[in-house]
Amino acid sequence: MAVSVVSGVVTSLGDLLLQEAIYLIDVSDKAHELQTELIRMQFFLKDADAKQNESAFIKNGVAEMKDLAYDAEDVIATYALTVASRKGRGIQKVLKRCACILDEGITVHQVGAKIDAIKKRISNLKQSFQEYGIIRESTMQAGGPSSLNEREREQRQTFSHLQHEVVGFDNNLNELMEFLLKEEEGKRVASICGMGGLGKTTLAKMVYNDPKVKLHFEHRAWACISQQCQRRLVWEDILISLRSADEKEKKRIRKLTVKEIVEELCEVQKKRKCLVILDDIWDVETWNHLLGAFSGNDTKSKILLTSRNEKVHLHVDPGGFLYKLQHLDETRSLELLEKIAISRREDSMAKTCMKQFGKEMIDYCGGLPLAITVLGGLLATKQTLGEWQDVLKHAKSYLHVEDSRVNNVLALSYNDLPSHLKPCFLYLGHFPEDFEIQTKKLIRMWMGEGFISQIQHRGGREDTMDDVGDRYLRELVQRCMVLVGKEGSLGRIKTCRMHDLMRDFCVSKAQDENFLHFTNTLSMKQREVQVGKVRRLAIISESGDNSIKRIKFNEYPYLRSLLYLLPPSDKSVFNESCFKKFKLVRVLHLEYFIKHPKKLPKDIGCLIHLRYLSLRGSNINEVPSSIGNLRCLETLDLRIRYFTVPCMHLYTRVPNVFKYMKQLKHLYLPYEYWVCGKLELANLSYLHTLVNVQPTTIQIPTWFKLNRLRVLKVRNKYNKWAPVAMQMLISRCPLIEKLNLNYRIKKLPEAHQFSPNLAKLTLWKTSLEEDPMPTLEKLPNLKILRLLPPSFVRKDMVCSKGGFPLLQYLLLVNVRYLEEWRVEEGAMPSLSHLTISYCYELKTIPDGMRFVTTLRELEIRGMRKSFKDRLGEGGPDFDKVQHVPSLVFQNCDGEWASNNDFLDNIMHKFS
């Protein structure tokens, strides 16, 4: 963890020295020296970081080093940004600038002195580590520790015999057995994947010891693969097992060269039917390291591997058998607990009571077999109901004592993470239990904290930081440390969450590392002593508890992240500004709060380090011009509450200062806003997302182009200039992938004016007077098309042959005037999902749908009963849709209910 912190600061300082060179000219030499010291310290930390649990001294030293790295970044960044913000504002501003710099204690001399002090502390810390024998100079060349300590190796060692009771594997075992016993060419590798504690090893043991397996395979071998895989020893042990070697044969095998061992392994697997189980393969590199002995396909032998990382399976054999283990349901959980702790007891009345207690306790285990086994092992030693009741009171803490098996198993996954993923994982601890985390926000918070490096290049394509963050998240998912919630229509993960036990481990680790702190977390064990400075604070409010008023923000001057997380539909009130009290903050998540008065305080402009700011759902009606000081801002979400009162609309006043935020990547404007003059966005060259923009409110000079913009959502009130402004804006965004048009335009731009990359298009309230399909079907990469009310006002619509070559999802919602829809043969050859909803005048489904053989789901909602009856089995139109596997009807029996709820669901499902 310390390595990733220091590495991130080194990168940040490098960026500052490049981007803000003109403002750091007076301290650049010292800044470079400090960066060099931090680079050197990274090598020492690889050793010390791995030994934190061995000594309090090491642990405190590592914590001090993380603080020093953050202090270094804060000092240099504050100086550069403060000087930059006061440059070029006239002679009076220059005089004020000098006075302010002196007042704020950031003169060149003082900055230099602070840098020298940090360098001195780093040097002292390094010397202390060396004197205590914690690290050696050779570590700098070796690149850190070469292996895990012996105790950790012993904890992860597995054996082929079963060691405890099992439940819930009936179906799993049958499917695995069918694959392994079936002699089919090319089908050789099976994988069991899932998070630590789900029972991967247990299921593999059941396969290994099954009588059918023993009868089918002539030879079997079990190998436990450690993170520090010693290839020769693994191969030797497998060969010894497959040869059923006696002592003499073992000695012979031990003397073979690596090449000879591989040759013999390949030979025995080719000539005999062998089963080799490779338990606990952590990564693709480990498999590649072992592959030489298992590369042949001309064999009846099989391989079964277990891994926490699904990426291993995808690399080894994407066409092989994959079993993704799931958590046990309540019935199976209770069954396992009964087997371990209750079934052998004789007193039937006591067993009944114990079963009831157990039913309450298994909620804390979250369906994780390892947790249930640990709890069951504890309960098996308790003889009286009073003892069981005592365990019930403390069930959660029993599962999370420092040396518990559950904690150790989850810790193994964390320790195996590459350094750049450790802070990303710990950051998830900010969010409450059972919280659906929006991944866009999460990734942009990671960006704000500096966890994601600048744009990387892969195969010639320029990846955005969001792309990199998405890969980070997917790796955590593949390692079974994060669970996928909802997936978007284009394959992105929309929401994620954590298993309760994994989250508890995450929070415990984050607090232990002094990474994250909480207020108002009544259900969590609080630390009595804080070590180091508080850098991240999560305010998790209980329902109805406006705890933000009680927070003493002056006690948190070093905050980098402040997240205020409310229960659904709750609000919090704060009347006094507190922004001046945490000027170093990078991430500020303040959603759904009520401010009186409704103006955002001017001192928001003091947060010059801010990268992420979300005020979504709050009641602000005026944004101050001082927000223009936030020149590091990357994400700004101003989708604040929209108020209406009788006879008038309340718009939010937005200043024309976004042009100063040259690092801005994601800009979400208020739903309704007004601006004095026109917004100048032309120099926002990194802009990736622009939401709720009104084209008539922005300047669009002839040279204007947003070359990096991927997401554009347009809103406007109709006027005679709106369609022209909209067409100009769309044509100046050549790489748009998602486009929402949400206002009356009557006529679409020509097909060539749209980005050729456009994959997703939503038309809402556009009131088009011409059939949009002849234009839209020419878009080469369009995959999702949503026509929402009232998108167009014609009575007929035609999809031509060869049109919409990649379209997968088509949604027609309340296209109220549509009477006839024709689909020519050869149109929409990739369509998989079609929704027709509340199109009351449409009499029947197009005849051409019979040719769309790719269609997998047809959803009919809110249509006339006659429309439904025609499509039902035996109806005149059934032959058009009989090839569709899933045909869904809802509200088609004369109940013309409001479609508002459905519309909301559609917007979320395909957002």
N, C-alpha and C positions, 0 to 999 in steps of 0.2 A: 504494500500500500504506500509506504514512504517513497519507494522508487518512482511510482507513478506521479505522486505529488511533485517531487523534485524535477522529474522529467517534464511535466507540464509547465512548471515555472520556467525551466530553461528554454522551452519552446516559446513561451509567452515573452520572455525577455528578448529573445532573438527577434521576434516580430516587432516588438517595441523599438528595438535598436534600428530596425530597417524602416518601419513606417513613420516613426516619430523622431528620426535622426536630427532634424532641424531644431527640435525642442530639447533634445538631450545633449546638444553639442558641448555644453559646459561640464557635463558629468559622464560623457560617453566612455572615457578611459576606465573610470572606476566601475561603471556598469558592466563593461566587458570583463574586467577582472573578477567581478562577483559571479558573472555567468560561468566563467572558467572554473571557479571554486565549486560551484554547484554541479558542474559536469563531473568533476573529479569525485565529488561526494556520492554521486549515483552508484559508482562501483562499490564503494564501501557499504552502502545501504543494502545492496543485494545480499550481502552476508548477514548484516545486523538484522534486517527485516525478517529473515527466516528464523532468527534465534530469539525473537521477542518473548516467547513463552518460557524461555529458560531463566530469565532474570529480570527483576524489576528495574535494575540499572539500565539494561539494554532497552527495555520498553520505554522508559522515560527519555532515554537518549534519542531514540527514533522519533518519539513525539516532539521533542525539542527541534529536531532537524526539520520536521514538517512545518513547524511554526516559523523557523528561520527562512525557509523557502518562501512561504506566504508573505512574511514581512518584507523580504527582498523585492518581491513583485509589487507589493503595495507601495513601498517607498518610491520606486522608480516610475511606476505607472502614474501615481498621484502627481509627481513632479511634472512629467511630460504632459499629462492631460490638462493640468491647471495652467501651465504656461501656454499650451496650444489654445485653450479656450479664451485667452485674453490677448492673443496676437491679432494685429490688423484691425483694431477698432478705434483708430484715431488717437491723437496725442493725449487727450484727456484720459482715455481708457488706459493708455500705456502708463501714465503717472499713477492711476488708481491700481493698475496691475502690480507695479513695484511695491506699493504700500500693502496691498493684500497679500502678496507673497511673503513679505516680512512678517505681517501679522499672523499668517498661518504657519509660520515656522518652516518654510520650504525653500530657504535661500540655498544657493549653490553650495556654500560652505556647510550648512547643516545637512543637506542631502549627502554630501561627501562624507561627513562624519558618521551619519547613520549607516552608510554602506560599509565604511571601515569597521564599525562596531559589529555588523553582521558577519563580515569576513573573519573577524577575530573570534567570534563565538563558534563559527564553523570550524576554524582551526583548532580551537580548544576541545571541541567535541570529538573531532577526528583523533586528536592526540590521546584523549581519554579512552577511546575505543581501542587504540593500539596498545596502550599501557595495560589495559585489562585483558589483553589477548583475545578480544572479541573479533577483531579483523586483522588481516595481514596485508601488507603491501602487495603480495602476490595475488590477492583477490582482484586487484585492478586489472591484471592481465587475464586471470582465470575467468572473469565475468560472473563471479558469485559462487554460491554453494553448489556442489555437484550432485548431492543426493539428499534425500530426506533422512531424518534421524531414525534410529532403529525402532523406537517405540511406535512411530507412525507407520512404518512398514509392517510391523506386527499387527497393528490394528486393521490393516487392509488385507491381510493374508486370508485366503479362503481355501476351503477343502471340499472334496466332492461328496462327503457324507452329510446328510441332513442333521441339523443340530437343534431344531425346535419345531413346534407345531405349525402347520400351514393351512390356509383356506383360500378359496376364491380362484384357484388356478385350473378348474376343471376344463373350461372352454379353451383357455390359453394352452394347456398341456395337449389337448386333442389337436389343435391346429398346428402346433409345433411338431408333434409326433407325425402327423400326416405329411408334412413337408420333408422331414428328415428321413422317413422310412420309404418315401416314394423315390424310385430310381429314375430320375429324369435328367437328361443331358443338359448341362449348363446351370442347373438349379442346385448349387452346392452350399451356399452360405446363408445361414439364418441369423438374425440379430434380435436381441431383447434390449429395448431402450427404455429409460425412465429415470426420474430423479433418485437420488440416494435414499434408500430405505423402503422403496416400493416392492422389492422382492425379486430383483433380476437374478441374483445369485441363487436364491431359493428355487426359483422356477428352473434354472439351468441344472441344479442338483437333482430335481425331480425327473428331468429328462434323462440325465446321466444314469440314474439308478433304476429307471423303469425296466421291467422285465422284457418288454418288447424290444427296447433298444439294445439290451444285453444280448438278446437272441439274434437280432438283425445284424449288428456290427460285430465283426470278429475281434476288433481291438478298440479300446477307448483310452483317451488321455485327457486329463484335467490340468490346466495351467492357469495360475493366478498371475496376472500381468500387473506389475507395479508401475507407478508414474515414471520411475527411473528404471525402465526396462533393460535388463541385462540379457541381450538376445541369445548369446551362447547357452547360458544356463537354462533359459526357457526351452530352447530347442533340444538340449540334452535331456531334460526331464520328460518332454513329450516323447522323444524317441525311446527312452527307457520304458515308458508306459506302454507304447505301441508294440515294443518287442517283448513285453512281459519279462524283462531282463532279470536274471539272477545276478549275484554279486560279481561273478566273473565277467558277465556281459556288460554290467555297469562300468566296470573298470576299463573295458575295451572302448566303450562309447566315450568315456571321459578323455581318452587319449586321441580321439579322432580330431582332425582339423575341422574348421568351420565348413569348408567346402564338402568334406566327406559326410559330415552330419546332415547337411542339406540334401545331398544326393540320396542318403539312406532314408531320410524322411519322405522325400518325394517317391522313392521306390516303394516303400511299404504302403503308402496311401494309394498308389496306383494298383498294386497287386492285391491288396486286401481292402475289405470294407472297414474303414476306420471312422470313428467319431472323435473329433478334437474340440474341446471346449476351451475357449480363451476368455477367461473371466476378467471383467473390469479393464477393458481397453479404453484409455482416456482420450486419445486423439488420433488423427489420421497419420501423423508422423510415426506413432508407435506401430500401427498396422504396416505401414510401408517398411519399417525396420524389420518386421517379422515375415514379410510377404514371400521372400525367397523360398521358404520351405512349404508354401501353400499355393503356389502360382498355377499348378497344373489343373486343367479342367477334364482331362481324359481319365476320370476316376469315378468310382461309386462311393468314395469317402465324402463325408460332410463335415462342415465347420459350424459351430454355434458360438457366437460371441455375445458378450454383454457389455453395455456402455451407457454412461450417462449422457453421451454426446451423440445425437442422432446423425450428425455430420459424418461420423465414422461409417455408419451403415450406407449412407448415400455414396460414399467414396468406394467402399469395398465392393458392393454389388447392388446397384440401384434396383435391379430386377429380382433380387433375392427376397427372402421372406423377412418381414419386419413386424415384430410385435411390440406395440407401444403400451407399456403397462399403465393402467389407470389406478386411481385410489379406490379403496374398498368402500362400498356403500355401508349404511348403518347396520344392516342385517349381517353382512359378512364381517364387519368390524367386531360386532358383538359375539359372533360365532368364534372368531379367533381368540377373543379375550376369555370366553367360556372354556375353550379347550385348554388354555394355559393355566387359568387361575380358579376355575369353578367346578369343572366336570368331575374331578376326582373326590370331591367332598361328599360326605354322607348325609348331613343334616339337610333335608329337603327344604325346610322353612328358611334356613340360613342361605341356601343356594338361591332361593327366590329373591330374598332381600339383596344378596350380593349381585344378582343379575340386574336388579333395578339400579343399584349404585353404579355398576359397570356401564349401564346404558347412558348414565349422565357423564361418566368420565371419558368415554370414547369420543365425545364431542371435541375434547382437547387434542385428540390424536389426528383429526382431520383425515381419516381414512388411510393413514400411513402405517403399513404393517410393522415397520421397525418400532415406531412409537408405541403401537399397541402391544408389541412383544415386550418392550421395556416396562410398560405399565403393568402388563400381566405378570412379568417376572417379579415385580415388586409386590403385587397383590397376593401372589402365591405364597408369600411368606407371612401374610397377615391372617390370623386365625379367627378373630372375633369381628362382629359387625361394627363395634366401636372403632377398631383399627381401620376397617374399610372406610368408615365415615370420615376418619381423620385424613386418610389418603384423598378422599373426595374433596375435602377442603383445600388441599394443597396439590391437586393433580397437575396443574400447569407447571408449578415450580419443580415438581419431581422430574418432569420431562426435560428440564433445562438447567439442572445443576451443572457446575463447571465441567465435570468429568463424565457427563452422561454419554451413553453410546449414541443417542440421537444427535447431540451436539457434535460429537466427533465425526459422525458420518457426514453431516452437512458441512462441517469445517473442511473436510477433504475436498469437496467440490470447490469451495472458496479458495483454498490454498493452491489449487491447480489452475486458477484463472490467470491469464496473462496480465501483466501489470496494468495495462490500459483499461481492462474490464473491471478491475476491483473497485475503483471509485464509482463507476457506472452502476455496479451492483449495489454498493452501499447506499447510493443516492435513493434507491427504491424504498429505503427505510423511512423516508419522509412521509409516505402515504399511509393512511389508516388501514386497519385490518379489513379485508374483503372489499377493498377499494378498486374500482375499475379505472386503471390509469390510462389516460389518453396518451398514446405513444408520441404523437406530434409534439405535445407539450413537453413530455419527458425528454425527448431527444433535443429539443431546443433549450431546455434547462441544462442538459449535459454540455451543449455548445456554449452556453453562457458561462459555465464554470471552467471551460477550457479542457474538458475531458476528450473532446473530439478534435483531432488535428485539422489543419486547413485542407482545402480541396486536394484530394489525391487523384491519381490517374491510373486507370486500369484498362489495358487493351486499347489505348488511344481515346477512350471516352472520358470526358470531364465529369467526375462525380461531385455532387454537391455534398456539403457537410451533413445534410439530411440523409443522403444515401449511405454515407459512412456510419452515421448513427443507427440507421436501420440494420446495417450489417452487424453492428455491435449487439443490438437487441436480439437479432436472430441467433447469434452465437450463444447468448444467455439462454434462449429458448431451447436450442439444440442440446445444451448442457443440462436441460431439465431444471434450471434454477428459476426460470420465469415461465408462467403459464400464459398461453394465448387466450385472450378474451374474445374479441370480435375481429373478423378479418374484412378488409375492404374489398370492393368488387374488382379491383385491379391487383389483388394479391397482397397488399400491404397489411401489416398488423395494425389494427385501429386501436385496440385496447389490450392491456395485459394486466396480470395480477400475480400475486405470489401465494403459494401454499402457506397456510397459517404458520406452520412450524418453520418453514423456510424464512418467512418474514420475521418471526421472532428471533431466529438466528441472525438475520440481517441486522435487525435493530440492536441486538446485543453486541454484535461485532462492531457496528458503527459507533456505538457509545464507548465501547472498550478502546477503539482506535481514536477516540475524541474527534470523530468525523462529524457527528450529528447529535443535536440535543433537542429536547422536546419541552413544551409546557402543556399543562393540563392533560397529561397522559395518565389518567387515574389507574388504568389497568396494567401499567408497565412498572417494572422495578426501576426506581430512580437511583442514580449514582449519588452517593453522599458527598464525594469530593470531585470537583472538576479538575482535570489535568490539562494545562495549556489554555489557549484562548478559544472561545466559542466562535466557530466559523460558519456553522449552519444551524438554523433554528426552524423547527416545524411547530406551528401552533395548531394543534388538532383540537377543535372546539367540540364540546358536548352540545347536544341540541339545546337551544335557548340560552346558551352560556356565552355572553359577549366578552370573552376573556381577553380580547385585544386591549380593552381599556385598562386591564390590570398589569399588562406587561411593562416592565421597566426597561425600555429600550436603551437607556443610557448605560446599562450593564452589558450591552452587546455591541461595542464599537467596532469589532473586527468581523462582523457578519459578512459572509460572501453570498449566502442564500437565505432568504426569508420566505417561507411558504405558509400562508394562512389558509387552512383547509376546513371548510364548513360542511356540516351535514346537508343533505339535499333539502332544498326549499327553505333554508335558514338564511338569516341575514345577521350582519354584525355592524355595530355603529362605532365610529370614532370621529371625534370632533376636532381634536388637536393634531396638528401635523407632527410627525415624529421622524421625518426623513433625515434631518440634520444629525440624528443620533447614530446613524450607521452608514457613513459616507463611503465605505469600501464595498458595499453590496454589489454583487454581479447579477443575481437573480432575485426578482421581487414578484411574488405571486400573490396578488391582493384582489381576489375575485369576490363578487357578490357582497360588497360592503356598502353601507349607507353613510354618506358624508354630509354633515351639516356645517356650514352651507355647502352647496353642491359643486363649488369650484374646487378643482384639484389644486392643492397648495403649491405656491410658486417654488418652494424649496425642494420640489422634486428635481429641480435642476442642479441640486448639489450632488446628486448621485452620479458623478461623472464616469464611474467604472461600470455602470449598469449595462448589461448585455441583453437581459430578458425582463420585460415588464408586461404584466397582464392585469388589466383592470376590468376584465369582462364581467358583465352583469351588475356592475356598480352603478350608482345613480348620479354620476358626474355629468354636469351639463356644460362645463367649460374647461378646456385644457389650456394651461398657461403657456406663453411663448418660451418660458424658461426651459421647457422640455427639449428645446433645440440644443441645450448644452450637452445632451446625452449622445455624444458623437461616437461612442462605442456600441450603441444599441444595435442589436441584431434582430430581435423580435419585439414588436410592439402591438399589443392587442387592446384596442379601444372599443370593442363591441359592447358598449355600455348599455344600460337599460334604456328602452325607448318608451317615453311617456306620451300619452295623449290626454288632453282635457277637452271638454266640449268646445266645439267651434275652432279649435286651434291645435297645431302640432308643436311639440317642444323639440327643437333641434339642438344638437350639441355643437358648441363653437369649437372649431379646430384651427390652430394657428398655422401659418404658412412657414413652418420651420423644418419640415422633414428633409429639405434639401441639405441641411447641415449634417444629417445622420448618414454619412456615406458608407457605413458598414451595414446598413439596414438590409435584412434579407426577407423578413416576413412582416408585412404591414396590414393590420386589420383595422379598418376605419369604422366609426360608429355607423349604425344602421341608417340613421338620418343625421346629417351634419350640415353646417354651413361654414363658409370660410370667407374672409375678407380678401377679395381678389381671387386668384387662382393658385392652386397648389402647384409647386414646382418639384417634379419628381424625376426630371430628365437625367440628373447626375447620380441617381441611385443605381449604379452599375451592377451591384450585387443582388438586387431585388429579385426574389424567387416567388413570393406570394403577395398578391394585392387583392384584398377582399373589401367589398362594399363600396368600391370607387364609383363616383358619378363622373362620367367622361366630360360633362360640361363644366365641371369644377376644377379641371386640371389643365395646365398649359401643355399643348402638343405642338411644339415647333417642328419645322420641316425636317430637322436632323434628329428628332426625338426617336429613340429606340431603346426598348428594354430587352436586351439580348439574352438575359438569364432568366427572365420571368417564365415560370412553369404553370402557375395557378392564377387565374384571373376570374373574379366574381364581380359583376357589374350590376349596379342598382341605379335607378333614376326615375324622376317624374317626367312624363312626356312633355317635350316642347319641340319646336320645329328644328332645333339644332341638335337634339339628342342623337338621332340616327347617324348623322354625319360624324359627330364626335366619337360615337361608338365604333363606327367602321374605321375611322382613323386610328383609334387606340388598338383595335384588334390587329390591324395591318402592321403596326409598329412592334408587335410582340411575336417574333418569328418562331419561338420555340415553345409556345403554349401547349401544355398537355391536358389541362382541365380548364373548362370554360363554363361559367354560369352567366346567363343573360336574364336579368330579372326586371324588365320594364318594357313598356310598349315601344316597338320599333317598326311594326308593320311589314318590313321587308328585311330579309337576311342579307348580309354581305355576299359577294360572289365567292364560290368555292376556293378560288386562288388566293383570296384575301385571308383565309384561315390558315393557321399554322399546319404544315403537313404532319406534325407530331401529335396533333390533337387526338386524344384517346377517349375523352369523356366530355360530353356536352349536355347541359341542362338548359332548356328553354322554359321560362316561367313568366306568365303575364305578358308575353311578347305580342299577342294578338296579331299574328302574321296573317296577311291577306292573301298570300299565295302558298301553295303546297311547298313545304320546306324540303321534302324528300329528294327532288331532283338535284338540289344543291348539296344536301348533306350526304347523299349516297356516294358522292365523289371523293369524300375525305378518306384517304387511303388507310389511316391507322385508327379510325374511330371504332371503339369497342363498346362504349356505353352511351346510349341516347335516352334522355328522359324528356318527355313532353308533358308538362304540368300545366294546370289550368290558369288562364286560358292561353294556350300556346299558339293556336291558330284558329281561324274562324271560317275556313272553307268546309264544304260538304264532302269533298273527295280527296283521296290521298293515294299515290301510286309509288310502289317500290319496283324499280326496273331491274331487268336481267343484268347480272354482274355488279349490281350496286351493293354498297355496304360489305365489302369483302371480308372485313375482320369483325364486324359487329357481333357481340355476344349477348348483350342485354338491351332489350327495348321495352320501355315503359310508356304506356299511353294512359294518362290519368285525366279524367274529366275533359276530354277533347269533345266538347259538348255538341258541336255542329256536325261532327263527322258521321256521314251516313254510309259511304261506300269506301272500302279500302281494297285496292287491288295489289296483289303480290305476284310478279311474273316469275316463271320458272327460272332458277339460277340466281335469284335475288337472295341476299342475306345467307350465304353458304356456311357461315360460322355461328349462326344464332343458337344460343343454348337456353335462354330464359326470356319469356315474353309475359308481360303483365298488361291486361286490359281492364281498366277500372273506371266505372261511372261514365262510360261513353254511351249515354242513354239512347242516342239515335242510331248507333251502329247495329244493323240487323243481324249480321252473320260474320263469321271469321272468313278471311280471304281464302279462296279456293287454292291459291298457290302455296298455302302453308303445308299442304301435303308433300311438297317437294323439299321442304326444309327438314331434312332427316337428322340434322344435328340438334334439334330442339329437345331438351331434356325436361323442361318444366314450363307449364302453361298455367298461369294464375288468372282466374276470372273473378272479379270482385265488383259487387254493386251493380251488376248488369240486369237487364230485364229477364224474367223467368223464361220467356220464349227463347232468348239467346242461349241460356243454359241448356234448355231442353233439346235444342238442335244439336248441341255438342255431346250430349249424353249417349251412352251405348244404345243403339237402335235408332238414334236421331238422324236426320238427313245430312248433318255435317260431321257425324262421328268419324267417317272415313278420312277426313282431313287431319284428324288429330290422334288417330288410334295408335300411331307410332310413338307418341310422346309418353315416356315412362311415368311422369307425374302430372296429373291434371287436377287442379285445385279450384273449388268453387267456394265463394264466401258472399253472404248477403245477396244472393240472387233469387230470393223467393218473395219478391215484392217488398222487401224491407229496404227502402232506399234511405239508409242511415247516412248521417254526416260522414264525409270522407276526410275530415280533418285529422283524426287520429291516424288513419291509414297513410295520409300524406306525410305526416311527421315520421312514421315508421319508414316509409320509402326514402325520405331524405336522409335519415340516419343510416339505413341499410346500404345505400349506394353512394354515400358521401365520400 
